[in-house]
Amino acid sequence: MPTGTLDEIDKGIVHLLQKDARNTSAADIAEAVGVTANTVRNRIYRLEDRGVIDGYVPLIDYEQADFQIKAVMVCTAPIPDRKDLAEKAINVAGVTHVRELMTGHRNVLVTAVAAES
């Protein structure tokens, strides 16, 4: 299989993990995609090794975690500096997510949370 290409089984595995990785077992995935649980585990390891699956993160309800303010900022960064600025932004206290967008204007999306203004 060429690098970057997912077959239907891999796509099914990724889809089910995206829906609920914590509560979906290899056996559940195997039944859904039509292979054995061992095959699912092997494929997940391979997808992780290839970097297709880059990690598993919790979805946080920030209000329940006493962060009453969630701000989404759309920023513009010079294209040559965008990656460096995005990497610096993620290290700012309260910043939870930074996404580089493929545009010249409004090309960085920054999400931050805070307990108070």
N, C-alpha and C positions, 0 to 999 in steps of 0.2 A: 504494500500500500504506500503510495507516495506521501512524503511529508506534507502535512496540511490537509490531507484528504481523509474524511471520515466516512465509513460505510454506514448503512442503515442501523446496524446494531450499535455502533459507537454513538451515532446521533440519538438513538433511543436512550442509551445510558446517560448521556449528557443531559438530555431533556428531563429525565426523571430525577437526576441529581439536582438540577436547577429548581425543580418544583419543591423538593423537600429532602435534602441529602441526609439530614439527621434521622428521619423516621422511615427511610426507605432502605430495606435490607437488600443484599445481593440476591437473595432468593426472590424477593418481590420484583426486582428489576429483571431477573432471569425469566420469570413467568411472563412478564410484559413483552420482552423482546424475543422470546423463543430460544433461549440458550440455557446452559447450566449456570448455577451460581458461581462455580469455579471459573468459568469463562468470563463472567461479569467481573469478578475480582481481578483476573489477569488483565482484562481490557482496561479497567480503571487504573491499575498500576502503570500500564503502558501509556494511557492518556496523561497521567501525572508526569511520567518521565519525559514525554514529548512536550510538556508545557501546555497542553490543551486544557487540562484542569490545573489551575494555578493555585488553588487553595479552597478552603471552606471557611465561610465567614458567617457569623450570626447576623440576623436581621434585628436591629435594636429598635424598640419603641422608646424614643428619646423622652417623650413626656412621662412615661412610667419610670424612667431612670432619672427623673428630676431635672431634665434639660428642657426647660419650657420654651426656649427659642430655637428654631431651626431656620437658618438663612441659606438661601441659594443665590449665589452671586454669579452673574454672567460677566466675564472679564475679557478684555482684549489685550493680547500680548504680541509683541513682534514675533513673527514666525521663527527667526533664528534663535530667539530666547525662550520660546514657549515651553519646551521640554524642561529646561533648567528652572524656569519660574514655577512650573507645575510641581516639580520635585521639591522645591523650597516651600511652596504653599502647603503641602501635605504635612510638613513638620511644624506648622503653626498650631498652637494650642487651640483645641476646639474644632479644627478642620477634620472632617470625617471622610471626605471624598473629593478628589480632583479628577476631572476628565478633560483631556485635550480634545477639541473639536476640529474638524477638518474644514475650517473656514479662515478667511483672512481677518474678519472682524467678528468680535464676540466668539473667540476661539478657545476659551478656557471656562469650564463650569466648576465652581467651588461651592461645596456644601459644608456648613459649619453649624455647631450647636453650642448653646450656652445656657447656664442656669438662670442668668439674669442679664438685663441689658447693661 
